[in-house]
Amino acid sequence: MSLKPFKSIGIGVAFSPNLKANLYEAARLSVLFDAKLVLIHVGEESEDKVKNLKNSLNTFKKDALNYEVIFKTGDPVEIILNATEEHQIDLLIIGAAKREKLVKYYVGSIARKITRQAKCALLLLIKPSIERIPCQHIVVNGLKDPKTEQAIATAFYVSSKLKAEKLTIVEEVKQNEIAIEVNDDKSLRLANIQKERIKNRENLRINHIIENIPEEHTKDVAIKSQPIFGTQGYSIGHYAQIVRADLLVMNAPSKMTFWDRLFPHDIEHILAELPTDVLIIQ
């Protein structure tokens, strides 16, 4: 993995009540990751809009924030996706919406289309803040997948930059891996023995991945490995919610076909009900 995975950060800018909070979150990350910030506004350029953005980002002048603003009219999904490719954006920030009368957050229709089609990493924010809220606990998926090593390495990189205190790697194990029907004490013992073997196997696999990550990204954070049994996507989302994680890091799906959209995909469980801020690694 590159020691600097995010060289350019993009964010769709709408002149809404959340504008300042979204800008501050994006600018802070750009400074922490030493990345260029690209602000994408779907709409006509105007002097007032440029002035508004400049005034909002004045706070980051002392940090030598490097940013540019793009104004384009047209279809929001198409414009944002094209901008991520044209400007070689490595991380795209998207705001999530809160369901009316509920505390649950989800990805709206436009944001969901972008999430499914974007070729860069995505950060889904549920509660952007003007004041920085410390990131203390990061949860990352450790499922057996070609993209997992990259996801874990990126989680450690982000953890080191945000100075998180704890990082938990969750290995989601499908329930059908325990091929024992429990109907008495003996079968229960056998099932538990099989679970322990699976846990040991998963921990060895994860430890091997961690060994290949630069020590500068792993040395200052408490690392925990947590195998859980259940439905992929739903299980880790539920776990992140229970432990009150500040950030959940996930692999992007290896494919997203028509059928994946009809039947819940692992990442779809997360998009439908965000447990916390979510970073999706392509």
Contacts in CASP RR format, 6 or more apart in sequence:
PFRMAT RR
TARGET T0000
AUTHOR 0000-0000-0000
METHOD contacts of the structure
MODEL  1
MSLKPFKSIGIGVAFSPNLKANLYEAARLSVLFDAKLVLIHVGEESEDKV
KNLKNSLNTFKKDALNYEVIFKTGDPVEIILNATEEHQIDLLIIGAAKRE
KLVKYYVGSIARKITRQAKCALLLLIKPSIERIPCQHIVVNGLKDPKTEQ
AIATAFYVSSKLKAEKLTIVEEVKQNEIAIEVNDDKSLRLANIQKERIKN
RENLRINHIIENIPEEHTKDVAIKSQPIFGTQGYSIGHYAQIVRADLLVM
NAPSKMTFWDRLFPHDIEHILAELPTDVLIIQ
1 149 0 8 1.000
1 150 0 8 1.000
1 153 0 8 1.000
1 154 0 8 1.000
1 157 0 8 1.000
1 213 0 8 1.000
3 157 0 8 1.000
3 214 0 8 1.000
4 33 0 8 1.000
4 34 0 8 1.000
5 90 0 8 1.000
5 121 0 8 1.000
5 154 0 8 1.000
5 157 0 8 1.000
6 29 0 8 1.000
6 33 0 8 1.000
6 35 0 8 1.000
6 90 0 8 1.000
6 91 0 8 1.000
6 121 0 8 1.000
7 35 0 8 1.000
7 36 0 8 1.000
7 88 0 8 1.000
7 90 0 8 1.000
8 35 0 8 1.000
8 36 0 8 1.000
8 37 0 8 1.000
8 38 0 8 1.000
8 87 0 8 1.000
8 88 0 8 1.000
8 89 0 8 1.000
8 90 0 8 1.000
8 91 0 8 1.000
9 26 0 8 1.000
9 29 0 8 1.000
9 30 0 8 1.000
9 33 0 8 1.000
9 35 0 8 1.000
9 36 0 8 1.000
9 37 0 8 1.000
9 38 0 8 1.000
9 89 0 8 1.000
9 90 0 8 1.000
9 91 0 8 1.000
9 92 0 8 1.000
9 93 0 8 1.000
10 26 0 8 1.000
10 37 0 8 1.000
10 38 0 8 1.000
10 39 0 8 1.000
10 40 0 8 1.000
10 83 0 8 1.000
10 84 0 8 1.000
10 87 0 8 1.000
10 89 0 8 1.000
10 91 0 8 1.000
10 92 0 8 1.000
10 93 0 8 1.000
11 22 0 8 1.000
11 23 0 8 1.000
11 26 0 8 1.000
11 37 0 8 1.000
11 38 0 8 1.000
11 39 0 8 1.000
11 40 0 8 1.000
11 92 0 8 1.000
11 93 0 8 1.000
11 94 0 8 1.000
12 39 0 8 1.000
12 40 0 8 1.000
12 41 0 8 1.000
12 42 0 8 1.000
12 80 0 8 1.000
12 93 0 8 1.000
12 94 0 8 1.000
13 19 0 8 1.000
13 22 0 8 1.000
13 23 0 8 1.000
13 39 0 8 1.000
13 40 0 8 1.000
13 41 0 8 1.000
13 53 0 8 1.000
13 69 0 8 1.000
14 41 0 8 1.000
14 42 0 8 1.000
15 41 0 8 1.000
15 49 0 8 1.000
15 52 0 8 1.000
18 95 0 8 1.000
18 128 0 8 1.000
19 52 0 8 1.000
19 56 0 8 1.000
20 56 0 8 1.000
20 130 0 8 1.000
21 128 0 8 1.000
21 129 0 8 1.000
21 130 0 8 1.000
22 93 0 8 1.000
22 95 0 8 1.000
22 125 0 8 1.000
22 128 0 8 1.000
23 39 0 8 1.000
23 53 0 8 1.000
23 56 0 8 1.000
23 57 0 8 1.000
24 56 0 8 1.000
24 59 0 8 1.000
24 128 0 8 1.000
24 129 0 8 1.000
24 130 0 8 1.000
25 93 0 8 1.000
25 125 0 8 1.000
25 128 0 8 1.000
25 129 0 8 1.000
26 37 0 8 1.000
26 39 0 8 1.000
26 93 0 8 1.000
27 37 0 8 1.000
27 57 0 8 1.000
27 59 0 8 1.000
27 60 0 8 1.000
27 63 0 8 1.000
27 65 0 8 1.000
27 67 0 8 1.000
28 60 0 8 1.000
28 132 0 8 1.000
29 35 0 8 1.000
29 91 0 8 1.000
29 93 0 8 1.000
29 123 0 8 1.000
30 36 0 8 1.000
30 37 0 8 1.000
30 65 0 8 1.000
30 66 0 8 1.000
30 67 0 8 1.000
31 60 0 8 1.000
31 63 0 8 1.000
31 65 0 8 1.000
32 161 0 8 1.000
32 162 0 8 1.000
33 91 0 8 1.000
33 161 0 8 1.000
35 90 0 8 1.000
35 91 0 8 1.000
36 66 0 8 1.000
36 67 0 8 1.000
36 68 0 8 1.000
37 65 0 8 1.000
37 66 0 8 1.000
37 67 0 8 1.000
37 68 0 8 1.000
38 67 0 8 1.000
38 68 0 8 1.000
38 70 0 8 1.000
38 83 0 8 1.000
38 87 0 8 1.000
38 89 0 8 1.000
39 53 0 8 1.000
39 67 0 8 1.000
39 68 0 8 1.000
39 69 0 8 1.000
39 70 0 8 1.000
40 70 0 8 1.000
40 72 0 8 1.000
40 79 0 8 1.000
40 80 0 8 1.000
40 83 0 8 1.000
41 49 0 8 1.000
41 69 0 8 1.000
41 70 0 8 1.000
41 71 0 8 1.000
41 72 0 8 1.000
42 72 0 8 1.000
42 73 0 8 1.000
42 74 0 8 1.000
42 76 0 8 1.000
42 79 0 8 1.000
42 80 0 8 1.000
43 71 0 8 1.000
43 72 0 8 1.000
43 73 0 8 1.000
43 74 0 8 1.000
44 71 0 8 1.000
44 73 0 8 1.000
45 71 0 8 1.000
49 71 0 8 1.000
50 69 0 8 1.000
53 69 0 8 1.000
57 65 0 8 1.000
57 67 0 8 1.000
70 83 0 8 1.000
70 87 0 8 1.000
72 79 0 8 1.000
72 83 0 8 1.000
73 79 0 8 1.000
76 110 0 8 1.000
77 110 0 8 1.000
77 113 0 8 1.000
77 114 0 8 1.000
77 117 0 8 1.000
80 92 0 8 1.000
80 114 0 8 1.000
81 114 0 8 1.000
81 117 0 8 1.000
81 118 0 8 1.000
83 89 0 8 1.000
84 92 0 8 1.000
84 118 0 8 1.000
84 119 0 8 1.000
84 120 0 8 1.000
85 119 0 8 1.000
89 120 0 8 1.000
90 120 0 8 1.000
90 121 0 8 1.000
91 120 0 8 1.000
91 121 0 8 1.000
91 122 0 8 1.000
91 123 0 8 1.000
92 114 0 8 1.000
92 118 0 8 1.000
92 120 0 8 1.000
92 121 0 8 1.000
92 122 0 8 1.000
92 123 0 8 1.000
93 122 0 8 1.000
93 123 0 8 1.000
93 125 0 8 1.000
94 107 0 8 1.000
94 111 0 8 1.000
94 114 0 8 1.000
94 115 0 8 1.000
94 122 0 8 1.000
94 123 0 8 1.000
94 124 0 8 1.000
94 125 0 8 1.000
95 111 0 8 1.000
95 124 0 8 1.000
95 125 0 8 1.000
95 126 0 8 1.000
95 128 0 8 1.000
96 105 0 8 1.000
96 106 0 8 1.000
96 107 0 8 1.000
96 108 0 8 1.000
96 111 0 8 1.000
96 124 0 8 1.000
96 125 0 8 1.000
96 126 0 8 1.000
96 274 0 8 1.000
97 105 0 8 1.000
97 106 0 8 1.000
97 107 0 8 1.000
97 108 0 8 1.000
97 111 0 8 1.000
98 104 0 8 1.000
98 105 0 8 1.000
98 126 0 8 1.000
99 105 0 8 1.000
99 106 0 8 1.000
104 273 0 8 1.000
104 274 0 8 1.000
105 126 0 8 1.000
105 127 0 8 1.000
105 273 0 8 1.000
105 274 0 8 1.000
106 271 0 8 1.000
106 272 0 8 1.000
106 273 0 8 1.000
106 274 0 8 1.000
107 115 0 8 1.000
107 124 0 8 1.000
107 271 0 8 1.000
107 272 0 8 1.000
107 274 0 8 1.000
111 124 0 8 1.000
112 271 0 8 1.000
114 122 0 8 1.000
115 122 0 8 1.000
115 124 0 8 1.000
115 271 0 8 1.000
115 280 0 8 1.000
116 256 0 8 1.000
116 261 0 8 1.000
118 282 0 8 1.000
119 282 0 8 1.000
120 282 0 8 1.000
121 154 0 8 1.000
121 279 0 8 1.000
121 280 0 8 1.000
121 281 0 8 1.000
121 282 0 8 1.000
122 252 0 8 1.000
122 279 0 8 1.000
122 280 0 8 1.000
122 282 0 8 1.000
123 277 0 8 1.000
123 278 0 8 1.000
123 279 0 8 1.000
123 280 0 8 1.000
124 271 0 8 1.000
124 274 0 8 1.000
124 277 0 8 1.000
124 278 0 8 1.000
124 279 0 8 1.000
124 280 0 8 1.000
125 277 0 8 1.000
126 274 0 8 1.000
126 276 0 8 1.000
126 277 0 8 1.000
127 277 0 8 1.000
133 246 0 8 1.000
134 162 0 8 1.000
134 163 0 8 1.000
134 246 0 8 1.000
135 159 0 8 1.000
135 162 0 8 1.000
135 163 0 8 1.000
135 164 0 8 1.000
135 246 0 8 1.000
135 247 0 8 1.000
136 164 0 8 1.000
136 165 0 8 1.000
136 166 0 8 1.000
136 246 0 8 1.000
137 164 0 8 1.000
137 165 0 8 1.000
137 166 0 8 1.000
137 167 0 8 1.000
137 168 0 8 1.000
137 243 0 8 1.000
137 244 0 8 1.000
137 245 0 8 1.000
137 246 0 8 1.000
137 247 0 8 1.000
138 155 0 8 1.000
138 158 0 8 1.000
138 159 0 8 1.000
138 162 0 8 1.000
138 164 0 8 1.000
138 166 0 8 1.000
138 167 0 8 1.000
138 168 0 8 1.000
138 245 0 8 1.000
138 246 0 8 1.000
138 247 0 8 1.000
138 248 0 8 1.000
138 249 0 8 1.000
139 167 0 8 1.000
139 168 0 8 1.000
139 170 0 8 1.000
139 236 0 8 1.000
139 239 0 8 1.000
139 240 0 8 1.000
139 243 0 8 1.000
139 245 0 8 1.000
139 247 0 8 1.000
139 248 0 8 1.000
139 249 0 8 1.000
140 151 0 8 1.000
140 152 0 8 1.000
140 155 0 8 1.000
140 167 0 8 1.000
140 168 0 8 1.000
140 169 0 8 1.000
140 170 0 8 1.000
140 248 0 8 1.000
140 249 0 8 1.000
140 250 0 8 1.000
141 148 0 8 1.000
141 151 0 8 1.000
141 169 0 8 1.000
141 170 0 8 1.000
141 171 0 8 1.000
141 172 0 8 1.000
141 233 0 8 1.000
141 236 0 8 1.000
141 249 0 8 1.000
141 250 0 8 1.000
141 251 0 8 1.000
142 148 0 8 1.000
142 151 0 8 1.000
142 152 0 8 1.000
142 169 0 8 1.000
142 170 0 8 1.000
142 171 0 8 1.000
142 172 0 8 1.000
142 206 0 8 1.000
143 171 0 8 1.000
143 172 0 8 1.000
143 232 0 8 1.000
143 251 0 8 1.000
144 171 0 8 1.000
144 205 0 8 1.000
145 251 0 8 1.000
145 254 0 8 1.000
146 254 0 8 1.000
147 251 0 8 1.000
147 252 0 8 1.000
147 254 0 8 1.000
147 281 0 8 1.000
147 282 0 8 1.000
148 209 0 8 1.000
148 251 0 8 1.000
149 209 0 8 1.000
149 212 0 8 1.000
150 251 0 8 1.000
150 281 0 8 1.000
151 249 0 8 1.000
151 250 0 8 1.000
151 251 0 8 1.000
151 281 0 8 1.000
152 169 0 8 1.000
152 206 0 8 1.000
152 209 0 8 1.000
152 210 0 8 1.000
152 213 0 8 1.000
152 249 0 8 1.000
153 209 0 8 1.000
153 212 0 8 1.000
153 213 0 8 1.000
153 217 0 8 1.000
154 249 0 8 1.000
154 279 0 8 1.000
154 281 0 8 1.000
155 167 0 8 1.000
155 169 0 8 1.000
155 249 0 8 1.000
155 279 0 8 1.000
156 167 0 8 1.000
156 210 0 8 1.000
156 213 0 8 1.000
156 217 0 8 1.000
156 218 0 8 1.000
156 221 0 8 1.000
157 217 0 8 1.000
158 164 0 8 1.000
158 247 0 8 1.000
158 249 0 8 1.000
158 279 0 8 1.000
159 167 0 8 1.000
159 217 0 8 1.000
159 221 0 8 1.000
160 216 0 8 1.000
160 217 0 8 1.000
160 218 0 8 1.000
160 220 0 8 1.000
160 221 0 8 1.000
162 247 0 8 1.000
163 220 0 8 1.000
164 221 0 8 1.000
164 246 0 8 1.000
164 247 0 8 1.000
165 221 0 8 1.000
165 222 0 8 1.000
166 221 0 8 1.000
166 222 0 8 1.000
166 223 0 8 1.000
166 224 0 8 1.000
167 221 0 8 1.000
167 222 0 8 1.000
167 223 0 8 1.000
167 224 0 8 1.000
168 223 0 8 1.000
168 224 0 8 1.000
168 225 0 8 1.000
168 226 0 8 1.000
168 243 0 8 1.000
168 245 0 8 1.000
169 206 0 8 1.000
169 210 0 8 1.000
169 223 0 8 1.000
169 224 0 8 1.000
169 225 0 8 1.000
169 226 0 8 1.000
170 226 0 8 1.000
170 227 0 8 1.000
170 228 0 8 1.000
170 235 0 8 1.000
170 236 0 8 1.000
170 239 0 8 1.000
171 202 0 8 1.000
171 203 0 8 1.000
171 205 0 8 1.000
171 206 0 8 1.000
171 225 0 8 1.000
171 226 0 8 1.000
171 227 0 8 1.000
171 228 0 8 1.000
172 228 0 8 1.000
172 229 0 8 1.000
172 230 0 8 1.000
172 232 0 8 1.000
172 233 0 8 1.000
172 235 0 8 1.000
172 236 0 8 1.000
173 198 0 8 1.000
173 202 0 8 1.000
173 227 0 8 1.000
173 228 0 8 1.000
173 229 0 8 1.000
173 230 0 8 1.000
174 229 0 8 1.000
174 230 0 8 1.000
174 232 0 8 1.000
175 229 0 8 1.000
175 230 0 8 1.000
177 198 0 8 1.000
177 229 0 8 1.000
178 191 0 8 1.000
178 194 0 8 1.000
178 195 0 8 1.000
178 198 0 8 1.000
178 229 0 8 1.000
179 194 0 8 1.000
180 187 0 8 1.000
180 190 0 8 1.000
180 191 0 8 1.000
180 194 0 8 1.000
181 187 0 8 1.000
182 188 0 8 1.000
182 191 0 8 1.000
195 229 0 8 1.000
198 227 0 8 1.000
199 227 0 8 1.000
202 225 0 8 1.000
202 227 0 8 1.000
203 225 0 8 1.000
203 227 0 8 1.000
206 225 0 8 1.000
207 225 0 8 1.000
210 218 0 8 1.000
210 223 0 8 1.000
226 239 0 8 1.000
228 235 0 8 1.000
228 236 0 8 1.000
228 239 0 8 1.000
229 235 0 8 1.000
231 266 0 8 1.000
231 269 0 8 1.000
232 266 0 8 1.000
233 250 0 8 1.000
233 266 0 8 1.000
233 267 0 8 1.000
233 269 0 8 1.000
233 270 0 8 1.000
234 264 0 8 1.000
234 266 0 8 1.000
234 269 0 8 1.000
236 248 0 8 1.000
236 250 0 8 1.000
236 270 0 8 1.000
237 248 0 8 1.000
237 269 0 8 1.000
237 270 0 8 1.000
237 275 0 8 1.000
238 275 0 8 1.000
240 248 0 8 1.000
240 275 0 8 1.000
240 276 0 8 1.000
241 275 0 8 1.000
241 276 0 8 1.000
244 276 0 8 1.000
245 275 0 8 1.000
245 276 0 8 1.000
246 276 0 8 1.000
246 277 0 8 1.000
247 276 0 8 1.000
247 277 0 8 1.000
247 278 0 8 1.000
247 279 0 8 1.000
248 270 0 8 1.000
248 275 0 8 1.000
248 276 0 8 1.000
248 277 0 8 1.000
248 278 0 8 1.000
248 279 0 8 1.000
249 278 0 8 1.000
249 279 0 8 1.000
249 281 0 8 1.000
250 267 0 8 1.000
250 270 0 8 1.000
250 278 0 8 1.000
250 279 0 8 1.000
250 280 0 8 1.000
250 281 0 8 1.000
251 267 0 8 1.000
251 280 0 8 1.000
251 281 0 8 1.000
252 267 0 8 1.000
252 280 0 8 1.000
252 281 0 8 1.000
252 282 0 8 1.000
253 260 0 8 1.000
253 265 0 8 1.000
253 266 0 8 1.000
253 267 0 8 1.000
256 265 0 8 1.000
260 268 0 8 1.000
261 268 0 8 1.000
264 272 0 8 1.000
267 280 0 8 1.000
270 278 0 8 1.000
END
